[in-house]
Amino acid sequence: MKTTFTLMFLAVFALGVNAQLQLPADFETAMEDTVWNQFANAGDAPENMGQVENPAKDGINTSDSCLLITVLDNADPWVGAWSEAYGPLEFTTENHMMEMMVHKTVTSNCGIKLESGDGDNVEVLVPNTKVGEWELLTFDMTAAIGHTYNRLVIFPDFPDPRTAGSTCYIDNIGWVGSSVSVKELKPSKMSIFPNPAAEWITLQYPGINSVILANIVGQTVKSLEFQGTNQEIIDVSDLEEGVYLIILDTADGTISSRFVKE
């Protein structure tokens, strides 16, 4: 009884009775997992979700702790967790791209869902491509622009149908660029030419795993996967004239820069 009271006191002390936290959800605050509610996990036993030590601090995620969701074999495909501790979340043309870091034992869709309470919900699913290491996923929440949401929902492993369970670590849920635990690299190390460009651009950086091109309002216009190459040529002939953000996922971490389409 004394232990239970102590844990309850620590949770209230750390987060407040009606905790309102700021994104990103990085699970570095003591007992931050207590503001999340597990669902659809075959009974939602407390031991299947909790704040734990980061299993791979030598990768792109150098934070100390994260959220662990152990998905059971007989869980629903839409197993996940929700929280209202980070709202209200307002989405605008300048602020509608979200990200989440995942470390999973399977490849499957991961999801972020926004709920307003009046049925105006937005859900985006993005598959992870790596297992046994951290991966930063980007979610284009364009459909949420102009709306405000109170509930944030995450789906760590959303296959269709479910045939097995999984072990899923989740971290740094927030706006694009808000993950302070992602190793940031100097843009000067990235080579982009020609810049401005009309038809093609050449990207050079060691160990390119993926490339995202986004317009000035944050909308993803191209998303490409590679195999750790050092140089890639990207066709930009179909893009409208303007300034674009380039985000590379590399062996060292994430790096971003800009180029002009003419």
C-alpha positions, 0 to 999 in steps of 0.5 A: 500500500505504501509503495502504491501511494508513493508511485501515485505521489511521484506521478502527480508531482512529476506531471500534475493532476491534469498534466498539460505537456508540450510536444515532442513526447520524448518520455524523459519526464518521470512517469510520462507514460502515465498520461498515455492510455493503452487500447485494443491490446487483448486486455490492455494489461499494464505490464504491456506498456510503460516507460523504459530505458532506450534500447539503442542509444548508439543510433540516431536516438540518443535519449535516455528513455522511451515508451515500450508497447508489447503488442500481443499475438491476439491484439487487434490490428489497431492496437495503440495508445492515446493521450490528451496531455499534449493538446490542444494541437492546432494545425496550420499550413506552416505547422502540420508535419509530424514525426515519430521515432520507432524501434520495432521487431517487425515492419508494418504500418505505424500511425498517428491519429488526431481526434477532436471529440466531434468526429473530425478525426485525421489518421495517417499510416506510414510503414517502418522499413527497419527492424532492430534499430531506431527509424524516424518516420514523417507523417503529413497531416495536411488534412488537419490544417485549420483544425484543432485536436485534443487527443493524440493517438499512436498505432505502433504496429498496424498490420492487416490482418494481424498474424503475430505480436511485436515489441515496439519502442516509441519516442519523440512524437511531435512536429517535424524538427522537434526531436531534440534527441535526433543527431543533427548534422551540419548541412554543409556536409551535404552537396546539392548541385545544380542549385537552382535546378530545372530537371535533376539534382544530385545529392551527395552524402555518405550513407543515404537511406532515404530522401524527402522533398517538402514544399515551403508549407511542409507538404511532402512532394517526393519520398524515396528509399535507398540502400545507404548510397553516397550519391543519388540523382533526383528527378525534379522536373515535375515540381513547380517552381519554388523553394524546397526542403530536402531531408536525408536519413543517413547512417549518421542521422538526419540532415536537411537543406534547401534547393530552388526549382526553376 
